[in-house]
Structures are given as C-alpha cells and as structure tokens.
Amino acid sequence: MKKNSLLKIISALLVIPAVLLLAACSKSTTTTTTTTTTSATVQTTLPTTNTTTTTTSNAQLTVNTSSSAALGTFLVDGKGMTLYWTTKDAVGVSNITGTTLANWPVFFTVNITLPGGLNASNFGSITRADGTMQTTYKGWPLYYYIGDKAAGDTKGQGLANVWFVVNPTATAPVAPATTTTTTTAATTTTTTTITTTATSTVNPVTINLAAQNVAFNTNSITVAAGASITVNFNNMDSVPHNFAVYTNSTATTIIFQGAVITGPTTTTYKFTAPTTPGTYFFRCDVHPTIMTGTFIVQ
C-alpha cells in the first residue's frame, strides 16, 4: 500500500517539468514567426518608389528647331522632319484639301513638348473641315511635305511661291530673304533665245519626261545636234512645273522655255536642239535649284 502511493508521487513530479518544457517551446516558435512576417512587409514596399522616379524623368520633344545657312532657323518635329505653313491658309483656317493635302500631310500632336527657345503659347490646334485635328503655330496650320525623305530636308521650301519653312520669329508664312533673291534672279534671266521652234527634220527625237515629288525622272538627256525635239511632259505633282533648256547653269541664255503647268496634267513641248555639239543645262524654272539636269548635244 505504501509502495503504490510512493510511485504515484514520483510520476506526478516527472510530469510537471515536461509540461513546463512544452510551454517554453511554444512561446519561442510564435516569436520567430512574427519577426519573419514583419521583415517581408518592409521588402515589398521599397522598389515601387524607385521605378516611378525613373519613368517620369524621360520626356521626348515633339517640336524642335533646325537651321541652315540659306534658310536660318526653322521648325521641325521631334524626329527632325521639316514643318511648313502656306499663304493659302489663314489664321485658324486650313484651305488645303484633296490632292494637295496628299502632298502636304497634316502635322498634329496631342502634347507639345518644346526646347527652351520656343514659346508654348504660340502653339495651338484647329479642327479641320473633315473633322481631323491639326497643330498650329501663331494660328497658322502646320504641314509636312511628301518630298522630304530625311531629317533636315527642305524640298518644300518656296514651292509655288506659297509654301515656306516656319521661321519661329515670323508671324505669318514668308519667304526668307535668300530665297526671294534667288527666285527673282531666276525669273529675270530671259535675254537671248537661240531657237524656240521645231523646224529641223534631222534625227527627230521624242522625250518622255515626268515630274514627281518635285524631281524630274532623269537628270540627263542626250540628243543629236540640230534635231527636232518633242517633249511629252507629265507633271504628276499638284504644284507648278515646266521644262526649260539653257546654255549653262547660270541660265542667262535660253535655248527653249516651256510654259508652266500645274498638275496633275500633261503637255507637249517642241523645239530644235542647238546645232553646236556640247553640254547644256535644263531645269524647272519654278524650282531652279532642285530640279535640274544635263542636256547633251552630240
């Protein structure tokens, strides 16, 4: 009897330390879990702030300026393509439609981002008659020219004497002084005519000549001396062109000067080639610096 009571007491004493040990282990595990969870929350909030700061620091220009010795400073888009305005328009109004608009596409950008030298208040937009939008500068609608193929090209400058690059200091479309001087010289060089009619029957020659994107389809024509020349001229542009032959590139002496036609249309020119073999010069009188070629007489 006494032996059994003693065994019960000993068993009870052994159970108490075991319970205390389990309680201590449980408390340690809970503390570790809480620490891990807090550390994960801090790590996920750090990268977000850094990404936002980097994104907002990059802004691309949508309008910029370029310059040349002949034209001075003029407006271009963010990729360097030249922008134009025309005297055919008015402040707040675009009159360019149809085939002309195909050659002079509209420039429009929603957000104007400028370099320091330009004033944002000079830019605006209009709604065209067809419902599309167009960016304006000082109220005048802006365009591209289809003949410009690379940044910095200004092949539309002075076309038909109504299209001009945009001088940021000007208030309306005007020709730079250098362009005006060149055009005047070209239109007053009508001194001596060598021959203007096709009277020769020697080696008749037919030439099919085209003008497209303010360029002839050839830069060299070869004929026989004294030949009767027929030029079938196709003006594929919606701007004026002609075909004229001169003794040299200064255009002081006319061999033949065809009538100016505004395309798209065709016409036929007839004249007699010089009787003296040599290298002569041909051009479009409306675009005397960009539409030129060599007229060879053998």
C-alpha positions as CSV (number, residue, x, y, z in Angstrom):
1,M,0.0,0.0,0.0
2,K,2.7,2.4,0.9
3,K,4.7,1.4,-2.1
4,N,1.9,2.3,-4.5
5,S,1.4,5.7,-3.0
6,L,5.1,6.5,-3.4
7,L,5.1,5.6,-7.1
8,K,2.2,7.9,-7.8
9,I,4.0,10.8,-6.2
10,I,7.2,10.2,-8.2
11,S,5.1,10.1,-11.5
12,A,3.4,13.4,-10.7
13,L,6.8,15.0,-10.1
14,L,8.1,13.8,-13.6
15,V,5.0,15.2,-15.5
16,I,5.4,18.8,-14.2
17,P,8.8,19.5,-15.9
18,A,7.6,18.1,-19.2
19,V,4.6,20.5,-19.3
20,L,6.8,23.4,-18.5
21,L,9.2,22.5,-21.3
22,L,6.4,22.3,-23.9
23,A,5.1,25.7,-22.9
24,A,8.5,27.3,-23.3
25,C,9.0,25.8,-26.8
26,S,5.6,27.0,-27.9
27,K,6.4,30.6,-26.9
28,S,9.7,30.6,-28.8
29,T,8.1,29.5,-32.1
30,T,5.5,32.3,-32.0
31,T,8.1,35.0,-31.6
32,T,10.1,33.7,-34.7
33,T,7.0,33.7,-37.0
34,T,6.1,37.3,-36.0
35,T,9.7,38.5,-36.8
36,T,9.7,36.8,-40.3
37,T,6.3,38.4,-41.3
38,T,7.4,41.9,-40.4
39,S,10.6,41.6,-42.5
40,A,8.7,40.6,-45.6
41,T,6.4,43.6,-45.5
42,V,9.3,46.1,-45.5
43,Q,11.0,44.4,-48.5
44,T,7.9,44.7,-50.8
45,T,7.4,48.5,-50.3
46,L,10.9,49.7,-51.4
47,P,11.2,49.0,-55.2
48,T,7.9,50.8,-56.2
49,T,9.2,54.3,-55.3
50,N,12.4,53.9,-57.3
51,T,10.6,52.8,-60.5
52,T,8.2,55.8,-60.5
53,T,11.0,58.3,-60.2
54,T,12.9,56.8,-63.2
55,T,9.8,56.8,-65.5
56,T,8.9,60.4,-65.0
57,S,12.4,61.7,-65.9
58,N,12.3,60.9,-69.6
59,A,10.3,63.4,-72.0
60,Q,10.8,63.5,-75.8
61,L,10.5,66.7,-77.8
62,T,7.5,66.8,-80.2
63,V,8.6,70.1,-81.8
64,N,12.2,71.3,-82.2
65,T,14.2,73.7,-84.4
66,S,16.8,73.2,-87.1
67,S,18.8,75.6,-89.2
68,S,20.7,76.0,-92.5
69,A,22.9,78.8,-94.0
70,A,20.2,79.5,-96.6
71,L,17.1,79.4,-94.5
72,G,18.2,80.3,-91.0
73,T,16.2,78.7,-88.1
74,F,13.0,76.8,-88.8
75,L,10.6,74.4,-87.1
76,V,10.9,70.6,-87.3
77,D,9.1,67.8,-85.5
78,G,10.7,65.6,-82.8
79,K,12.4,63.4,-85.5
80,G,13.8,66.4,-87.4
81,M,11.3,66.4,-90.2
82,T,10.7,69.9,-91.5
83,L,7.3,71.6,-90.8
84,Y,5.7,74.1,-93.3
85,W,3.0,76.7,-93.5
86,T,1.3,78.2,-96.5
87,T,-0.1,81.6,-97.7
88,K,-3.1,79.7,-99.0
89,D,-4.3,79.3,-95.4
90,A,-5.4,81.9,-92.9
91,V,-5.1,82.2,-89.1
92,G,-7.2,79.3,-87.6
93,V,-8.2,78.0,-91.1
94,S,-6.8,75.3,-93.4
95,N,-7.7,75.5,-97.0
96,I,-5.6,72.5,-98.1
97,T,-7.7,69.6,-99.3
98,G,-7.7,66.8,-101.9
99,T,-4.6,66.0,-103.9
100,T,-2.8,69.0,-102.4
101,L,-3.3,67.5,-98.9
102,A,-1.8,64.2,-100.2
103,N,1.4,66.1,-101.0
104,W,1.3,68.2,-97.8
105,P,0.2,65.9,-94.9
106,V,-1.2,67.5,-91.8
107,F,1.0,67.8,-88.7
108,F,-0.8,67.1,-85.4
109,T,0.4,66.2,-81.9
110,V,-1.6,66.0,-78.7
111,N,1.1,67.0,-76.3
112,I,3.5,69.8,-77.3
113,T,6.9,69.3,-75.8
114,L,9.4,72.1,-76.7
115,P,13.1,73.0,-76.3
116,G,13.9,76.1,-74.2
117,G,14.0,78.5,-77.2
118,L,10.3,78.1,-78.2
119,N,7.2,79.6,-76.5
120,A,4.4,77.1,-75.8
121,S,1.8,79.9,-76.1
122,N,2.5,80.1,-79.8
123,F,1.2,76.6,-80.4
124,G,-2.4,75.5,-80.6
125,S,-4.8,73.3,-82.7
126,I,-7.8,73.6,-85.0
127,T,-10.5,71.2,-86.1
128,R,-10.4,70.8,-89.9
129,A,-13.5,70.7,-92.1
130,D,-13.1,66.9,-92.4
131,G,-13.2,66.6,-88.6
132,T,-9.5,65.9,-88.0
133,M,-7.2,67.9,-85.8
134,Q,-4.2,70.0,-86.9
135,T,-1.4,71.7,-84.9
136,T,-1.0,75.5,-85.5
137,Y,1.9,77.9,-84.9
138,K,0.8,81.5,-84.2
139,G,-2.6,80.4,-85.5
140,W,-1.3,79.1,-88.9
141,P,-1.8,75.3,-89.6
142,L,1.4,73.2,-89.9
143,Y,2.2,70.6,-92.6
144,Y,4.8,68.1,-93.7
145,Y,6.0,67.8,-97.4
146,I,5.9,64.4,-99.1
147,G,9.1,65.2,-101.0
148,D,11.2,65.4,-97.8
149,K,12.6,61.9,-97.1
150,A,15.1,62.5,-94.3
151,A,15.5,64.8,-91.3
152,G,16.7,68.2,-92.4
153,D,15.3,68.0,-95.9
154,T,13.6,71.3,-97.0
155,K,12.5,70.4,-100.6
156,G,9.1,72.0,-100.0
157,Q,10.6,75.4,-99.4
158,G,9.3,78.1,-101.8
159,L,7.2,75.7,-103.8
160,A,4.7,77.6,-106.0
161,N,5.9,80.6,-104.0
162,V,3.3,79.8,-101.3
163,W,4.9,77.1,-99.2
164,F,7.6,78.0,-96.7
165,V,9.5,76.6,-93.7
166,V,8.3,78.1,-90.4
167,N,10.6,80.8,-89.1
168,P,9.9,80.9,-85.4
169,T,10.3,84.7,-85.3
170,A,7.8,85.3,-88.2
171,T,4.1,85.9,-87.6
172,A,2.9,84.5,-91.0
173,P,4.2,82.5,-93.9
174,V,7.0,84.4,-95.6
175,A,10.0,83.6,-97.8
176,P,13.4,84.0,-96.3
177,A,15.3,86.9,-97.9
178,T,17.8,84.5,-99.5
179,T,15.0,82.6,-101.2
180,T,13.4,85.7,-102.5
181,T,16.7,86.9,-104.1
182,T,17.2,83.5,-105.8
183,T,13.7,83.4,-107.2
184,T,14.0,87.0,-108.6
185,A,17.2,86.1,-110.4
186,A,15.6,83.0,-111.9
187,T,12.6,84.9,-113.3
188,T,14.5,87.8,-114.9
189,T,17.1,85.7,-116.9
190,T,15.4,86.0,-120.2
191,T,17.9,87.6,-122.6
192,T,18.7,85.7,-125.8
193,T,16.7,82.9,-127.4
194,I,18.7,80.6,-129.7
195,T,15.8,78.6,-131.1
196,T,12.3,78.0,-129.9
197,T,10.5,76.2,-132.8
198,A,10.9,72.8,-134.2
199,T,11.9,73.4,-137.8
200,S,14.6,70.8,-138.3
201,T,13.9,67.3,-139.8
202,V,17.3,65.9,-138.8
203,N,17.1,63.0,-136.3
204,P,13.7,63.7,-134.7
205,V,13.7,62.8,-131.0
206,T,10.8,62.2,-128.7
207,I,11.4,62.5,-124.9
208,N,9.0,61.3,-122.3
209,L,9.7,63.5,-119.2
210,A,7.9,63.3,-115.9
211,A,8.0,65.5,-112.7
212,Q,7.0,63.8,-109.5
213,N,7.8,64.8,-105.8
214,V,9.5,67.9,-107.1
215,A,12.0,66.0,-109.2
216,F,12.5,65.0,-112.8
217,N,12.6,61.3,-113.7
218,T,16.0,61.8,-115.3
219,N,19.0,64.1,-114.8
220,S,20.5,63.6,-118.3
221,I,19.1,64.0,-121.8
222,T,21.1,63.3,-125.0
223,V,20.1,64.4,-128.5
224,A,21.7,64.9,-131.9
225,A,22.8,68.4,-133.0
226,G,20.0,70.2,-134.8
227,A,17.5,67.5,-134.0
228,S,13.7,68.2,-133.9
229,I,12.7,67.6,-130.3
230,T,9.3,66.7,-128.9
231,V,9.0,66.6,-125.1
232,N,5.9,64.8,-123.7
233,F,5.9,66.4,-120.2
234,N,3.8,64.8,-117.4
235,N,3.5,66.9,-114.3
236,M,2.4,64.5,-111.6
237,D,2.6,67.0,-108.8
238,S,-0.2,69.3,-107.7
239,V,2.3,72.2,-107.9
240,P,3.6,74.2,-111.0
241,H,6.5,72.9,-113.1
242,N,7.9,73.4,-116.6
243,F,10.8,72.3,-118.7
244,A,13.4,74.8,-120.0
245,V,16.9,74.4,-121.6
246,Y,19.7,76.9,-121.2
247,T,23.3,77.3,-122.4
248,N,24.6,76.7,-118.9
249,S,23.6,76.6,-115.2
250,T,23.6,80.4,-114.9
251,A,20.5,80.3,-117.2
252,T,21.5,83.6,-118.8
253,T,20.8,82.4,-122.4
254,I,17.6,80.5,-123.2
255,I,17.6,77.6,-125.8
256,F,13.9,76.7,-125.0
257,Q,11.5,77.7,-122.3
258,G,8.3,75.7,-121.9
259,A,5.1,77.1,-120.4
260,V,4.5,76.4,-116.7
261,I,1.7,73.9,-115.9
262,T,0.1,73.0,-112.6
263,G,-0.5,69.2,-112.2
264,P,-1.6,66.7,-112.3
265,T,-1.6,67.3,-116.1
266,T,0.4,66.8,-119.3
267,T,1.6,69.0,-122.1
268,T,3.8,68.7,-125.2
269,Y,6.8,71.0,-125.9
270,K,8.5,71.2,-129.4
271,F,11.8,72.9,-130.2
272,T,15.0,72.4,-132.1
273,A,18.3,71.4,-130.5
274,P,21.4,73.6,-130.8
275,T,23.4,72.8,-133.9
276,T,26.7,73.1,-132.0
277,P,27.6,69.9,-130.0
278,G,28.2,70.4,-126.3
279,T,26.9,70.1,-122.8
280,Y,23.9,72.3,-122.0
281,F,21.6,72.6,-119.0
282,F,17.9,72.0,-118.3
283,R,15.7,72.8,-115.3
284,C,12.2,73.6,-114.0
285,D,12.1,77.4,-113.7
286,V,9.7,77.2,-110.7
287,H,12.3,75.1,-108.8
288,P,15.6,76.1,-110.4
289,T,17.8,74.7,-107.7
290,I,16.4,71.3,-107.1
291,M,15.0,70.2,-110.5
292,T,18.0,70.3,-112.8
293,G,19.8,68.2,-115.4
294,T,22.4,68.0,-118.2
295,F,21.3,68.4,-121.8
296,I,23.9,66.8,-124.1
297,V,24.0,67.6,-127.8
298,Q,26.2,65.3,-129.9
